[in-house]
Amino acid sequence: MRLSPLSAAIIIAAVVGIRIGVLPSLGVETYFQRGLEACSGLGLLLAALSFERGDPPLRPWALLAGALLLVPLARAALAFEVVLADAKLGHLLLILSNFLSIAALLAFRRVLLSTGLTPEWTPGARKGALAIGGLLVAACLALMGFTLSETDLAHLSPPALIALGVTIISIIADTIMCGIGILLVRLVAPMMGGSVALPYVLVALGGGVFLLVDLFSVLQQVTTQDQFDAPIPIALATIGWAAFTLAGLSQRGIVRGG
């Protein structure tokens, strides 16, 4: 599936439009959400399977596919209330998914650096990176602080404490992914305009947008994306899952068509 930046943008916009404008009237938005989450993992898995064993890009695509395939499993475990050592299995799977996602984006960074085509770090670029990093750290601390301030820690049960841990870890992981995602865009800057850069830009978009989703989760005090009742956070979450899906399909198209 060869994608151009324009076609990817059109597809994402269409998916968001269907999610917000059509599905609520049909009452199937939750099923669509679950399906889109599953498609993101499957799309990335197809990208991983397009590489041969030993190919450097195989590792990051496989890690990210594994991370996102854990999300539907976590949803199912939470729905069936599967418990492991007094902790909900779904929460443990979501924590693992966050760690694997970070590992995947770091592996993408290593692959891009190994090409030797990445831009050099000028003093201006370093200052910009420090400024962006500072903003991300401030945002992360603010989100965590607000979340903790709204929680009665002294009276939390062990399962509720683990659920809170999932939220905090998600905020930290999404902040790190946003930062690495911005870095990935910079690293592929010399290749911008070509199809080779598109999968990495889509991965960066998927990894970065969920920090904004976390912001709305904290402000609306919701624990799952299905509980959003405003179009902006719903659109952001949909963009994230769709971007991951298209990233995988785009990468597979490049490898198979190359």
Buried (B, 14 or more C-beta within 10 A) or exposed (E): BEBEBEBBEEBBEEBBEEBBEEBEEEEEBEEBBBEBBBBBBBBBBBBBBBBEEEEEBBBBBBBBBBBBBBBBBBBBBBEEEBEEEEBBBBBBBBBBBBEBBBBBBBBBBEBBEEEEEBEEEEEEEEEEBEEBBEEBEEBBEEBBEBBEEEBEEEEEEEEEEBBBBBBBBBBBBBBBBBBBBBBBBBBBEEBEEEBBBBBBBBBBBBBBBBBBBBBBBBEEEBEEBEEBEEEEBBBBBBBBBBBBBBBBBBBBBBBEEE
